[in-house]
């Protein structure tokens, strides 16, 4: 089940591996999706989701990166 965390006015959406971006995310959201044994980070834009090449091994690291990106976007 998708959950949403608001950080500096930016939505960080936590998704399970089978949950779709289009169903739970909006443009300018940051999504963290559990994929296999790692956590992938995606930025949601007009043209869909774009993510980093390497997923994070632990959720906390993915969340920290998402919060840092939200801080940057809020400036």
C-alpha positions in Angstrom: 0.0 0.0 0.0 1.4 3.4 -1.0 2.2 5.9 1.7 2.9 9.6 1.3 5.4 11.6 3.3 5.5 15.4 2.9 8.9 17.0 3.1 9.4 20.8 2.5 6.2 20.7 0.5 7.3 17.9 -1.8 5.5 14.5 -1.7 7.6 11.5 -1.2 5.6 8.4 -2.2 6.6 5.0 -0.9 5.5 2.2 -3.2 5.7 -1.5 -3.1 7.2 -3.2 -6.1 3.9 -4.0 -7.9 2.4 -0.5 -7.4 2.2 1.8 -10.5 3.6 5.3 -10.6 0.6 6.6 -12.5 -1.9 5.3 -9.9 -0.2 6.9 -6.9 2.1 9.7 -8.0 1.7 13.2 -9.4 4.1 15.4 -11.4 7.0 16.7 -9.1 6.6 13.8 -6.7 9.6 11.7 -5.6 8.9 8.0 -5.5 10.7 5.3 -3.5 9.8 1.8 -4.7 10.8 -1.5 -3.1 12.2 -3.6 -5.9 13.6 -7.0 -5.0 16.0 -6.5 -2.2 16.7 -2.8 -2.8 15.0 0.6 -2.9 14.8 2.5 -6.1 14.4 6.3 -6.3 12.3 8.0 -9.0 11.5 11.5 -9.9 8.0 11.9 -11.5 7.7 14.4 -14.4 5.3 15.2 -17.2 6.9 12.3 -19.3 6.7 9.7 -16.6 9.3 8.5 -14.0 13.0 8.8 -14.3 15.2 7.1 -11.7 18.8 6.6 -10.7 20.9 3.8 -12.3 21.6 2.0 -9.0 19.0 1.3 -6.2 19.8 1.8 -2.6 20.5 -1.3 -0.4 18.5 0.1 2.5 15.3 2.2 2.8 16.9 4.8 5.1 19.5 5.7 2.5 16.8 6.1 -0.3 14.7 8.2 2.0 17.6 10.4 3.0 18.3 11.0 -0.7 14.7 11.8 -1.4 14.6 14.3 1.4 17.8 15.9 0.2 16.2 16.2 -3.3 13.1 17.7 -1.8 15.1 20.3 0.1 16.8 21.3 -3.2 13.4 21.5 -5.0 12.0 23.6 -2.3 14.6 26.4 -2.8 
